[in-house]
Structures are given as C-alpha cells and as structure tokens.
C-alpha cells in the first residue's frame, strides 16, 4: 500500500499508533504488580474492572 497510496498509508500508521497506545494504557491498568493480567476469567468488562479493584484493595466489590 505504501507505494500505491502514501497518504492512506500514513493515515493507517497514525491509527495504528493510537490503537497501540490505547492497548498499552488498558493493559497497564489490568496488570498486577507481578505482570499477570487481573482480568483472567472475567466474562465482561465490568467483572474485569472489579477484579482489578479487588486486587488493589484486597476486597471484592459487588458486580
């Protein structure tokens, strides 16, 4: 694509950068200090968030 349409190629690179940054941000909030993901086994985003809060505080919140 780079040779045939450099403008679209630059736009895709910019979007990819944004997606990678978002992925890093989300993963940074879901990792425990040991590097494991705290959302393991969660079926929904809300459960994953509650797992993360429970990991930080040592207690589970209601779903």
C-alpha positions in Angstrom: 0.0 0.0 0.0 2.9 2.4 0.7 3.9 2.6 -2.9 0.4 3.0 -4.4 -1.2 5.3 -1.8 1.3 7.1 0.6 -1.5 9.3 2.1 -3.6 6.3 3.1 -0.5 4.5 4.4 0.3 7.5 6.7 -3.2 7.6 8.0 -3.2 3.9 8.8 0.2 4.3 10.6 -1.4 7.1 12.7 -4.4 5.0 13.6 -2.2 2.0 14.4 -0.1 4.2 16.7 -3.3 5.4 18.5 -4.6 1.8 18.9 -1.2 0.6 20.3 -1.2 3.5 22.8 -4.8 2.6 23.9 -3.8 -1.1 24.2 -0.8 -0.2 26.4 -3.0 2.1 28.5 -5.6 -0.6 29.1 -3.1 -3.3 29.8 -1.2 -1.1 32.2 -4.4 -0.8 34.3 -5.2 -4.5 34.2 -1.8 -5.9 35.1 -0.9 -6.8 38.7 2.5 -5.7 40.0 3.8 -9.2 39.1 2.8 -8.7 35.5 -0.2 -11.0 35.3 -3.5 -9.8 33.9 -6.1 -9.4 36.6 -9.0 -9.8 34.1 -8.3 -13.5 33.7 -11.6 -15.4 33.8 -13.8 -12.3 33.6 -16.7 -12.5 31.1 -17.4 -8.8 31.0 -15.5 -5.5 31.2 -17.3 -4.8 34.5 -16.1 -8.0 36.0 -12.6 -7.3 34.8 -12.7 -3.9 36.4 -14.0 -5.3 39.7 -11.2 -7.9 39.7 -8.7 -5.1 39.3 -10.2 -3.1 42.1 -10.2 -6.2 44.3 -6.6 -6.9 43.5 -5.6 -3.3 44.5 -7.7 -3.1 47.7 -7.7 -6.8 48.7 -11.5 -7.0 48.7 -14.1 -7.8 46.1 -16.8 -5.3 45.1 -20.3 -6.2 44.2 -21.0 -6.6 40.4 
